[in-house]
Amino acid sequence: ALFMENARKGNIVSRANSIGSTSASSVPNTDDEDSDYHQEPCKESYKDQRRRAHTQAERKRRDAIKKGYDDLQAIVPTCEQQDFSIGSQKLSKAIVLQKTIDYIQFLHKEKKKQEEEVSTLRKDVMALKIMKVNYEQIVKAHQDNPSEGKDQVSDEMKFNVFQGIMDSLFQSFNASISVTSFQELSACVFSWIEEHCKPQTLRDIVIGVLHQLKSQLY
Protein backbone atom coordinates (compact mmCIF):
# COMPACT_ATOMS: atom_id res chain seq x y z
CA ALA A 1 0.00 0.00 0.00
CA LEU A 2 2.85 2.39 0.77
CA PHE A 3 4.48 1.58 -2.53
CA MET A 4 1.24 2.27 -4.43
CA GLU A 5 0.79 5.56 -2.55
CA ASN A 6 4.30 6.73 -3.49
CA ALA A 7 3.75 5.78 -7.16
CA ARG A 8 0.47 7.72 -7.20
CA LYS A 9 2.21 10.78 -5.74
CA GLY A 10 5.00 10.50 -8.37
CA ASN A 11 2.45 10.45 -11.18
CA ILE A 12 0.79 13.51 -9.76
CA VAL A 13 4.14 15.36 -9.60
CA SER A 14 5.10 14.40 -13.20
CA ARG A 15 1.70 15.53 -14.45
CA ALA A 16 2.13 18.82 -12.63
CA ASN A 17 5.55 19.30 -14.17
CA SER A 18 4.22 18.60 -17.68
CA ILE A 19 1.38 21.08 -17.16
CA GLY A 20 3.86 23.66 -15.92
CA SER A 21 6.12 23.22 -18.93
CA THR A 22 3.12 23.53 -21.23
CA SER A 23 2.04 26.73 -19.54
CA ALA A 24 5.58 28.08 -19.70
CA SER A 25 5.72 27.46 -23.42
CA SER A 26 2.57 29.55 -23.91
CA VAL A 27 4.11 32.52 -22.08
CA PRO A 28 5.20 35.42 -24.46
CA ASN A 29 8.85 35.60 -25.56
CA THR A 30 11.58 37.76 -24.04
CA ASP A 31 12.40 41.30 -25.23
CA ASP A 32 14.98 40.05 -27.74
CA GLU A 33 12.53 37.62 -29.17
CA ASP A 34 9.88 40.34 -29.36
CA SER A 35 12.27 42.66 -31.22
CA ASP A 36 13.01 39.93 -33.80
CA TYR A 37 9.31 39.27 -34.14
CA HIS A 38 8.60 42.96 -34.91
CA GLN A 39 11.62 43.52 -37.20
CA GLU A 40 10.84 40.70 -39.63
CA PRO A 41 7.64 42.25 -41.02
CA CYS A 42 9.51 45.58 -41.50
CA LYS A 43 12.16 43.87 -43.60
CA GLU A 44 9.53 42.17 -45.73
CA SER A 45 7.64 45.44 -46.14
CA TYR A 46 10.79 47.23 -47.36
CA LYS A 47 11.50 44.48 -49.88
CA ASP A 48 7.93 44.58 -51.06
CA GLN A 49 8.14 48.33 -51.39
CA ARG A 50 11.28 48.13 -53.51
CA ARG A 51 9.78 45.37 -55.63
CA ARG A 52 6.61 47.42 -56.10
CA ALA A 53 8.59 50.53 -57.09
CA HIS A 54 10.64 48.52 -59.59
CA THR A 55 7.51 46.99 -61.06
CA GLN A 56 5.88 50.41 -61.44
CA ALA A 57 8.99 51.87 -63.09
CA GLU A 58 9.20 48.94 -65.49
CA ARG A 59 5.50 49.29 -66.33
CA LYS A 60 5.93 53.03 -67.01
CA ARG A 61 8.92 52.32 -69.27
CA ARG A 62 7.00 49.73 -71.25
CA ASP A 63 3.97 52.02 -71.51
CA ALA A 64 6.19 54.85 -72.79
CA ILE A 65 7.76 52.57 -75.42
CA LYS A 66 4.35 51.27 -76.47
CA LYS A 67 3.00 54.82 -76.75
CA GLY A 68 6.02 55.80 -78.85
CA TYR A 69 5.45 52.96 -81.31
CA ASP A 70 1.73 53.74 -81.45
CA ASP A 71 2.49 57.40 -82.20
CA LEU A 72 4.93 56.42 -84.96
CA GLN A 73 2.37 54.07 -86.48
CA ALA A 74 -0.21 56.87 -86.42
CA ILE A 75 2.13 59.56 -87.83
CA VAL A 76 4.02 57.66 -90.55
CA PRO A 77 1.72 57.28 -93.60
CA THR A 78 3.37 54.05 -94.77
CA CYS A 79 2.52 52.38 -91.45
CA GLU A 80 -1.18 52.63 -92.18
CA GLN A 81 -2.60 49.31 -93.35
CA GLN A 82 -5.78 49.32 -95.39
CA ASP A 83 -6.46 45.66 -95.99
CA PHE A 84 -10.19 45.16 -95.65
CA SER A 85 -9.96 41.43 -96.33
CA ILE A 86 -8.05 40.73 -93.11
CA GLY A 87 -9.07 43.82 -91.19
CA SER A 88 -6.75 46.16 -89.34
CA GLN A 89 -3.60 44.32 -88.30
CA LYS A 90 -1.08 45.70 -85.82
CA LEU A 91 2.42 46.01 -87.23
CA SER A 92 5.41 44.63 -85.39
CA LYS A 93 7.89 47.01 -83.80
CA ALA A 94 10.60 46.08 -86.29
CA ILE A 95 8.34 46.92 -89.25
CA VAL A 96 7.27 50.21 -87.64
CA LEU A 97 10.92 51.22 -87.16
CA GLN A 98 11.89 50.23 -90.72
CA LYS A 99 8.94 52.08 -92.25
CA THR A 100 9.76 55.12 -90.12
CA ILE A 101 13.37 55.08 -91.33
CA ASP A 102 12.22 54.76 -94.95
CA TYR A 103 9.79 57.65 -94.53
CA ILE A 104 12.46 59.88 -92.96
CA GLN A 105 14.82 59.11 -95.85
CA PHE A 106 12.02 59.93 -98.29
CA LEU A 107 11.43 63.27 -96.53
CA HIS A 108 15.15 64.08 -96.75
CA LYS A 109 15.10 63.43 -100.51
CA GLU A 110 11.96 65.53 -100.94
CA LYS A 111 13.53 68.33 -98.92
CA LYS A 112 16.67 68.26 -101.07
CA LYS A 113 14.54 68.24 -104.23
CA GLN A 114 12.51 71.20 -103.02
CA GLU A 115 15.67 73.09 -102.11
CA GLU A 116 16.99 72.53 -105.65
CA GLU A 117 13.68 73.73 -107.10
CA VAL A 118 13.77 76.82 -104.90
CA SER A 119 17.33 77.54 -106.03
CA THR A 120 16.27 77.20 -109.70
CA LEU A 121 13.29 79.50 -109.16
CA ARG A 122 15.51 82.07 -107.50
CA LYS A 123 17.80 82.02 -110.53
CA ASP A 124 14.78 82.41 -112.81
CA VAL A 125 13.55 85.35 -110.75
CA MET A 126 16.98 86.96 -110.97
CA ALA A 127 17.05 86.47 -114.75
CA LEU A 128 13.55 87.94 -115.09
CA LYS A 129 14.58 90.96 -113.03
CA ILE A 130 17.57 91.52 -115.32
CA MET A 131 15.36 91.21 -118.40
CA LYS A 132 12.85 93.61 -116.85
CA VAL A 133 15.55 96.21 -116.27
CA ASN A 134 16.83 95.82 -119.84
CA TYR A 135 13.37 96.14 -121.35
CA GLU A 136 12.66 99.18 -119.23
CA GLN A 137 15.85 100.77 -120.57
CA ILE A 138 14.83 99.91 -124.16
CA VAL A 139 11.38 101.41 -123.67
CA LYS A 140 12.84 104.52 -122.08
CA ALA A 141 15.31 104.95 -124.94
CA HIS A 142 12.51 104.56 -127.51
CA GLN A 143 10.38 107.12 -125.69
CA ASP A 144 13.27 109.58 -125.67
CA ASN A 145 13.86 109.10 -129.46
CA PRO A 146 10.56 108.06 -131.05
CA SER A 147 11.86 108.45 -134.68
CA GLU A 148 14.78 106.09 -134.14
CA GLY A 149 12.80 102.88 -134.75
CA LYS A 150 11.27 103.75 -138.09
CA ASP A 151 13.94 101.97 -140.15
CA GLN A 152 14.16 98.94 -137.82
CA VAL A 153 13.30 95.42 -139.00
CA SER A 154 9.77 94.32 -138.19
CA ASP A 155 8.94 91.32 -136.03
CA GLU A 156 7.53 89.53 -139.08
CA MET A 157 10.83 89.87 -140.91
CA LYS A 158 12.69 88.57 -137.87
CA PHE A 159 10.40 85.56 -137.76
CA ASN A 160 10.93 84.89 -141.48
CA VAL A 161 14.71 84.95 -141.01
CA PHE A 162 14.46 82.60 -138.04
CA GLN A 163 12.11 80.28 -139.92
CA GLY A 164 14.43 80.15 -142.94
CA ILE A 165 17.42 79.26 -140.76
CA MET A 166 15.53 76.60 -138.80
CA ASP A 167 14.05 75.07 -141.98
CA SER A 168 17.50 74.72 -143.49
CA LEU A 169 18.88 73.16 -140.32
CA PHE A 170 15.91 70.83 -139.96
CA GLN A 171 16.36 69.49 -143.49
CA SER A 172 19.91 68.39 -142.74
CA PHE A 173 18.88 67.19 -139.27
CA ASN A 174 16.01 65.08 -140.61
CA ALA A 175 18.25 63.56 -143.27
CA SER A 176 21.08 62.70 -140.87
CA ILE A 177 19.35 61.58 -137.68
CA SER A 178 18.20 58.00 -137.05
CA VAL A 179 15.75 57.21 -134.26
CA THR A 180 16.10 53.43 -134.21
CA SER A 181 17.51 53.49 -130.67
CA PHE A 182 18.52 56.08 -128.13
CA GLN A 183 22.20 55.19 -128.49
CA GLU A 184 22.03 55.63 -132.26
CA LEU A 185 20.07 58.87 -131.86
CA SER A 186 22.74 60.26 -129.52
CA ALA A 187 25.54 59.32 -131.91
CA CYS A 188 23.71 60.86 -134.89
CA VAL A 189 23.01 64.11 -133.01
CA PHE A 190 26.68 64.59 -132.17
CA SER A 191 27.70 63.78 -135.74
CA TRP A 192 25.13 66.24 -137.11
CA ILE A 193 26.32 69.01 -134.78
CA GLU A 194 29.94 68.46 -135.77
CA GLU A 195 29.11 68.49 -139.48
CA HIS A 196 26.24 70.95 -139.94
CA CYS A 197 26.61 73.34 -136.99
CA LYS A 198 30.09 74.64 -137.67
CA PRO A 199 30.41 78.44 -137.55
CA GLN A 200 31.18 78.66 -141.26
CA THR A 201 28.22 76.42 -142.14
CA LEU A 202 25.82 78.44 -139.99
CA ARG A 203 27.17 81.66 -141.52
CA ASP A 204 26.52 80.36 -145.02
CA ILE A 205 22.98 79.33 -144.04
CA VAL A 206 22.21 82.76 -142.59
CA ILE A 207 23.63 84.58 -145.61
CA GLY A 208 21.63 82.35 -147.97
CA VAL A 209 18.39 83.01 -146.04
CA LEU A 210 19.02 86.77 -145.99
CA HIS A 211 19.71 86.83 -149.76
CA GLN A 212 16.53 84.90 -150.38
CA LEU A 213 14.42 87.26 -148.29
CA LYS A 214 16.10 90.27 -149.90
CA SER A 215 15.17 89.03 -153.35
CA GLN A 216 11.59 88.57 -152.21
CA LEU A 217 11.36 92.09 -150.80
CA TYR A 218 12.99 93.89 -153.69
HUHUKA-V673073 format. One record per residue. SS is DSSP state (alpha for helix, beta for strand, coil for the rest). PHI is phi in degrees with one decimal (999 if undefined). Layout:
# HUHUKA-V673073
{{SS;PHI} {SS;PHI}}
This chain:
# HUHUKA-V673073
{{coil;999} {alpha;-64.9} {alpha;-63.0} {alpha;-65.9} {alpha;-66.5} {alpha;-64.1} {alpha;-62.7} {alpha;-65.3} {alpha;-63.0} {alpha;-64.1} {alpha;-64.0} {alpha;-64.0} {alpha;-64.6} {alpha;-64.6} {alpha;-67.0} {alpha;-65.7} {alpha;-62.6} {alpha;-65.5} {alpha;-66.6} {alpha;-66.0} {alpha;-66.1} {alpha;-67.0} {alpha;-67.4} {alpha;-65.7} {alpha;-68.6} {coil;-85.9} {coil;-74.2} {coil;-57.3} {coil;-72.5} {coil;-73.8} {alpha;-64.4} {alpha;-63.0} {alpha;-66.2} {alpha;-64.6} {alpha;-64.1} {alpha;-63.7} {alpha;-66.8} {alpha;-83.0} {alpha;-75.2} {alpha;-62.6} {alpha;-60.9} {alpha;-64.3} {alpha;-62.6} {alpha;-64.8} {alpha;-65.6} {alpha;-65.7} {alpha;-64.1} {alpha;-62.8} {alpha;-65.3} {alpha;-64.0} {alpha;-62.7} {alpha;-66.3} {alpha;-64.3} {alpha;-64.6} {alpha;-64.3} {alpha;-65.1} {alpha;-63.8} {alpha;-65.4} {alpha;-65.4} {alpha;-63.2} {alpha;-63.8} {alpha;-66.2} {alpha;-65.0} {alpha;-65.2} {alpha;-64.2} {alpha;-61.9} {alpha;-63.7} {alpha;-62.8} {alpha;-66.4} {alpha;-64.1} {alpha;-65.1} {alpha;-61.6} {alpha;-64.5} {alpha;-82.1} {alpha;-86.1} {coil;-73.4} {alpha;-62.7} {alpha;-72.1} {alpha;-84.3} {coil;-80.2} {coil;-105.9} {coil;-120.8} {coil;-116.1} {coil;-74.1} {coil;-73.1} {coil;-110.1} {coil;80.1} {coil;-72.8} {coil;-120.1} {coil;-75.8} {coil;-80.2} {coil;-73.9} {alpha;-63.7} {alpha;-63.1} {alpha;-67.8} {alpha;-60.9} {alpha;-63.5} {alpha;-64.2} {alpha;-65.9} {alpha;-66.1} {alpha;-61.6} {alpha;-60.9} {alpha;-68.9} {alpha;-65.4} {alpha;-62.7} {alpha;-63.3} {alpha;-65.5} {alpha;-63.0} {alpha;-65.1} {alpha;-64.2} {alpha;-63.8} {alpha;-64.6} {alpha;-63.5} {alpha;-66.0} {alpha;-63.6} {alpha;-65.6} {alpha;-64.8} {alpha;-63.5} {alpha;-63.5} {alpha;-63.7} {alpha;-64.4} {alpha;-64.0} {alpha;-64.1} {alpha;-62.6} {alpha;-62.4} {alpha;-63.3} {alpha;-63.9} {alpha;-65.3} {alpha;-63.8} {alpha;-64.0} {alpha;-62.2} {alpha;-61.4} {alpha;-62.8} {alpha;-64.6} {alpha;-67.2} {alpha;-63.6} {alpha;-66.1} {alpha;-64.3} {alpha;-63.4} {alpha;-64.4} {alpha;-64.9} {alpha;-68.0} {alpha;-68.8} {alpha;-70.8} {coil;-127.1} {alpha;-66.3} {alpha;-84.8} {alpha;-71.2} {alpha;-92.8} {coil;-70.0} {coil;-93.2} {coil;-76.2} {coil;-74.3} {coil;-74.4} {alpha;-64.9} {alpha;-65.1} {alpha;-66.1} {alpha;-61.5} {alpha;-65.6} {alpha;-64.9} {alpha;-64.0} {alpha;-62.2} {alpha;-64.2} {alpha;-63.3} {alpha;-66.5} {alpha;-67.2} {alpha;-63.5} {alpha;-64.8} {alpha;-68.0} {alpha;-67.9} {alpha;-61.6} {alpha;-69.7} {alpha;-64.6} {alpha;-65.8} {alpha;-79.5} {alpha;-103.7} {coil;-94.0} {coil;-114.1} {coil;-114.3} {coil;-64.4} {coil;-145.7} {alpha;-66.1} {alpha;-63.4} {alpha;-68.6} {alpha;-60.1} {alpha;-61.6} {alpha;-64.0} {alpha;-67.2} {alpha;-63.1} {alpha;-64.8} {alpha;-64.8} {alpha;-65.9} {alpha;-63.7} {alpha;-66.2} {alpha;-93.9} {alpha;-108.5} {coil;-114.8} {coil;-71.3} {alpha;-55.1} {alpha;-67.3} {alpha;-65.6} {alpha;-63.3} {alpha;-63.5} {alpha;-64.3} {alpha;-63.8} {alpha;-62.9} {alpha;-63.3} {alpha;-64.1} {alpha;-65.4} {alpha;-64.0} {alpha;-63.2} {alpha;-64.8} {alpha;-67.8} {alpha;-64.5} {alpha;-67.8} {alpha;-72.7} {alpha;-77.0} {coil;-110.8}}
